[in-house]
Amino acid sequence: MTPIRPQPPLMRTPSELGVKIRAYRERHGLTQKEFGQRAGVGGAYPHVTISDLETGYVQRPHPRSLSKIRQVLEADGPVNDATQSVEEAAPPAERLAELVREINALGFAVTLTPVK
């Protein structure tokens, strides 16, 4: 069964990586699940991982996932620096703040306290 997650309050714009994944899938006639399985991402729910990237729900995948996705995309030929720029654009503090927002949206109270 697919995990239930809250929907984003506003439409999100997919990243350049999400657009590339969708184009690759459509060109090769793959479902999101098939692409996710081919890349080896998402565990039991590869279609959720790919859907999240394609719809913009997730803008920056985990570096390991990014590497696996890039390998699949590069099977068609060199991929420009779009996938690299996604990885570089994910400063840890911003990613952590994004995760806290997502956890809070699930009804849990999480706060960040700076260490001095």
PLY file of the C-alpha trace (Angstrom):
ply
format ascii 1.0
element vertex 116
property float x
property float y
property float z
element edge 115
property int vertex1
property int vertex2
end_header
0.00 0.00 0.00
1.27 3.47 -0.86
2.07 5.65 2.15
-0.33 8.51 2.73
1.26 11.96 2.78
-0.23 15.40 3.01
-0.52 17.15 -0.33
1.42 20.37 -0.80
-0.77 23.43 -0.25
0.18 24.96 -3.60
1.11 23.56 -6.95
4.83 23.07 -7.08
7.04 23.42 -10.10
9.12 20.35 -10.92
12.87 20.76 -10.92
14.86 20.37 -14.10
15.68 16.85 -12.90
11.96 16.01 -12.60
11.37 17.22 -16.15
14.28 15.09 -17.42
12.98 12.00 -15.63
9.50 12.41 -17.13
10.92 12.96 -20.63
13.11 9.86 -20.30
10.19 7.75 -19.04
7.89 8.88 -21.83
10.57 8.31 -24.48
11.13 4.75 -23.19
7.51 3.93 -22.35
8.22 3.41 -18.65
5.89 3.93 -15.72
7.12 5.80 -12.67
7.40 2.49 -10.85
9.45 0.91 -13.66
11.83 3.89 -13.81
12.21 3.89 -10.00
12.94 0.16 -9.99
15.45 0.56 -12.83
17.21 3.29 -10.85
16.96 1.36 -7.59
15.34 4.18 -5.62
12.33 4.36 -3.32
12.51 0.89 -1.79
9.03 -0.66 -1.82
7.53 2.54 -3.29
9.72 3.56 -6.24
6.77 5.20 -8.00
6.26 7.57 -5.06
9.89 8.73 -5.20
9.70 9.38 -8.95
6.27 11.03 -8.70
7.56 13.33 -5.96
10.44 14.43 -8.18
8.33 14.85 -11.31
5.66 16.92 -9.56
8.05 19.07 -7.56
6.95 17.70 -4.17
10.64 16.89 -3.68
13.08 19.29 -5.29
16.35 17.76 -4.12
16.71 13.98 -3.88
19.15 12.31 -1.53
22.65 12.29 -3.07
22.62 8.46 -3.39
19.26 8.57 -5.16
20.51 11.36 -7.39
23.53 9.28 -8.37
21.37 6.24 -9.22
18.91 8.34 -11.23
21.75 10.01 -13.10
23.15 6.59 -14.09
19.82 5.62 -15.66
19.49 8.94 -17.46
23.07 8.71 -18.75
22.34 5.33 -20.37
20.82 7.47 -23.17
23.91 9.62 -23.44
25.58 12.34 -21.38
23.32 14.31 -19.09
24.05 18.00 -18.80
24.81 19.53 -15.44
21.13 19.75 -14.43
21.43 16.78 -12.09
24.67 18.12 -10.63
23.15 21.55 -10.00
20.28 19.92 -8.09
22.76 18.26 -5.77
24.78 21.43 -5.28
21.63 23.46 -4.66
20.79 21.50 -1.52
22.63 23.16 1.35
22.22 20.97 4.45
20.56 23.74 6.49
17.92 24.34 3.81
17.28 20.61 3.41
16.95 20.21 7.18
14.50 23.13 7.36
12.49 21.54 4.52
12.35 18.23 6.39
11.22 19.96 9.59
8.39 21.67 7.68
7.32 18.34 6.21
7.39 16.63 9.62
5.46 19.50 11.20
2.88 19.24 8.40
2.33 15.64 9.48
1.28 16.87 12.93
4.53 16.40 14.81
6.21 19.24 16.66
9.84 19.60 15.64
11.98 22.65 16.27
15.58 23.48 15.50
17.82 24.99 18.12
21.22 26.35 17.09
24.24 24.93 18.90
26.58 27.56 20.27
0 1
1 2
2 3
3 4
4 5
5 6
6 7
7 8
8 9
9 10
10 11
11 12
12 13
13 14
14 15
15 16
16 17
17 18
18 19
19 20
20 21
21 22
22 23
23 24
24 25
25 26
26 27
27 28
28 29
29 30
30 31
31 32
32 33
33 34
34 35
35 36
36 37
37 38
38 39
39 40
40 41
41 42
42 43
43 44
44 45
45 46
46 47
47 48
48 49
49 50
50 51
51 52
52 53
53 54
54 55
55 56
56 57
57 58
58 59
59 60
60 61
61 62
62 63
63 64
64 65
65 66
66 67
67 68
68 69
69 70
70 71
71 72
72 73
73 74
74 75
75 76
76 77
77 78
78 79
79 80
80 81
81 82
82 83
83 84
84 85
85 86
86 87
87 88
88 89
89 90
90 91
91 92
92 93
93 94
94 95
95 96
96 97
97 98
98 99
99 100
100 101
101 102
102 103
103 104
104 105
105 106
106 107
107 108
108 109
109 110
110 111
111 112
112 113
113 114
114 115
